[in-house]
Structures are given as structure tokens and as C-alpha cells.
């Protein structure tokens, strides 16, 4: 299988990449930091993928790290780093002659909001804070992203 992973150098992306490589799949990673990657095709831009290429699966894990101080400008970066990659993936899928079978887009446990040391599972309620809004489908994005 041909698998495109955005965020393939992150914590989850690295583990997935190694798993799929052990399974014998062809991996394309969209990444800014390419120093630690081997046995994969590395691209720095979605535009490097030809419309004739066959991509079976796209896994979107991209986004600026959340383990930094959240100034207003960094919050805007957190938002744009997720929305821009997603928008570019939509454009990629539209341009591909053969559409992928699967698109997986993940954005971590932030959906539940900041809950300190409380045990969280799929039945837990969320706290409507920034992390919840960041990963929510109904995120009130700035006007720049409303057209999505």
C-alpha cells in the first residue's frame, strides 16, 4: 500500500511510520524536519505529489506542537497549522486521478479539554476550552478559514 502521513515525524506519526514500514508498505511523509527519516519518501509540500500517483491511505497528524506557551499568536499558529494542511489535503484528493480509499485525520485527546488528572475515556464529557475548540469540527475559525 502507498500511505501518505502528515505529521509523520511526531510521536504518533513516528510509531505509525515504523509499523507500516515493518509491514512492507510504501510511506510518503510530509515533514519539515527530515533528519531522522529513512526508508521513506519525504516531501516538504503537498504539491510534490503528482496527480497520477496512487495513494491508498492518507493519515493526517500534522499540527504545531501544543506543549508550548499559548500566546494569542501561538494559538493562531496552532489553528492555522491544522487547517492549512487539511485544506491542502482536500485539494490533493480532488487533484488525484485515483482517489485514496481512506482518509484518517486525528487531533489527539484535546477534544476533552483540560481536565488535570481526571480519568478520561470515550464516554467522558468535554470542557469547552481552547483545546476542545482546536480539535472540534465546529471550531470558530478566523475569517481566513471560514470558507473551509
C-alpha positions in Angstrom: 0.0 0.0 0.0 1.0 3.6 -0.6 0.5 5.7 2.6 0.8 9.4 3.0 1.4 10.6 6.5 1.4 14.2 7.6 3.0 14.7 10.9 5.0 11.6 10.4 7.9 12.8 12.5 5.8 13.3 15.6 5.2 11.0 18.5 2.3 9.0 17.0 3.4 9.6 13.4 6.9 8.0 14.0 5.3 4.9 15.6 2.9 4.6 12.7 5.6 5.1 10.1 7.7 2.3 11.7 4.8 0.0 12.0 3.8 0.4 8.3 7.5 0.1 7.2 7.7 -3.3 9.0 4.5 -4.3 7.1 6.3 -3.5 3.8 4.2 -0.5 2.8 5.5 2.5 0.9 5.4 5.6 3.0 5.4 9.2 1.9 5.8 11.7 4.8 5.1 15.4 4.6 7.6 16.9 7.1 9.6 19.9 7.9 12.2 18.1 10.0 13.6 15.3 7.9 16.9 14.5 9.7 15.7 11.3 11.4 13.8 9.7 8.5 15.0 6.8 6.5 13.4 4.3 4.1 10.5 6.7 3.3 9.9 9.3 0.6 10.0 12.7 2.2 8.1 15.7 0.8 8.0 19.2 2.1 4.9 20.2 0.1 1.7 18.5 -1.0 2.4 19.9 -4.5 5.3 17.4 -4.8 2.7 14.6 -5.3 1.8 14.0 -8.9 -2.0 13.7 -9.7 -1.1 10.3 -11.4 0.3 8.9 -8.2 -1.7 6.2 -6.4 -2.1 6.9 -2.7 -4.2 4.3 -0.9 -4.4 5.9 2.6 -3.8 9.4 3.9 -3.2 9.9 7.6 -3.3 13.5 8.8 -1.5 14.0 12.1 0.0 17.4 11.3 -0.1 20.4 13.5 2.2 22.7 15.6 3.1 21.2 18.9 0.8 22.0 21.8 3.5 21.8 24.5 4.5 25.4 24.3 3.2 28.6 25.9 -0.1 29.6 24.3 0.1 33.2 23.5 -2.6 34.6 21.2 -0.2 34.4 18.2 0.8 30.8 19.1 -2.9 29.9 19.3 -3.4 31.3 15.8 -0.4 29.1 14.7 -2.0 26.0 16.3 -5.2 26.7 14.4 -3.5 27.5 11.0 -1.1 24.6 11.2 -4.0 22.2 11.3 -6.4 23.9 8.9 -3.9 24.7 6.2 -2.6 21.1 6.0 -6.2 19.8 6.0 -7.2 22.2 3.2 -4.2 21.2 1.2 -5.1 17.5 1.6 -8.6 18.2 0.4 -7.1 19.9 -2.7 -4.7 17.0 -3.2 -7.5 14.4 -3.1 -9.5 16.5 -5.6 -6.5 16.5 -7.9 -5.6 12.8 -7.7 -6.9 10.7 -10.7 -7.3 7.7 -8.3 -8.8 8.8 -5.0 -7.5 7.3 -1.7 -9.6 4.6 -0.1 -9.2 6.1 3.4 -8.5 9.5 5.0 -7.8 9.5 8.7 -7.5 12.8 10.4 -6.6 12.9 14.1 -6.0 15.7 16.6 -5.4 14.0 19.9 -7.1 13.9 23.3 -7.6 17.7 23.3 -11.2 17.2 22.4 -11.9 16.6 26.1 -10.3 19.8 27.2 -8.0 20.4 30.2 -9.1 18.0 33.0 -5.9 17.8 35.0 -5.6 14.3 36.4 -9.1 13.1 35.8 -9.5 9.7 34.1 -10.9 10.3 30.6 -12.4 7.8 28.1 -14.8 8.0 25.2 -17.8 8.4 27.5 -16.3 11.4 29.3 -17.8 14.9 28.8 -15.7 17.7 27.5 -14.7 21.0 28.9 -15.3 23.8 26.3 -11.8 25.3 26.4 -9.3 26.1 23.7 -8.0 22.5 23.3 -11.6 21.3 22.8 -12.3 24.0 20.3 -9.0 23.4 18.5 -9.9 19.8 17.6 -13.7 20.3 17.3 -15.4 20.1 14.0 -17.3 23.3 14.9 -14.2 25.3 15.7 -14.9 29.0 15.3 -12.0 29.7 13.0 -10.9 33.1 11.9 -12.4 34.6 8.7 -9.3 33.3 6.9 -10.6 29.7 7.3 -14.4 30.1 7.2 -14.5 29.1 3.6 -13.5 25.5 4.5 
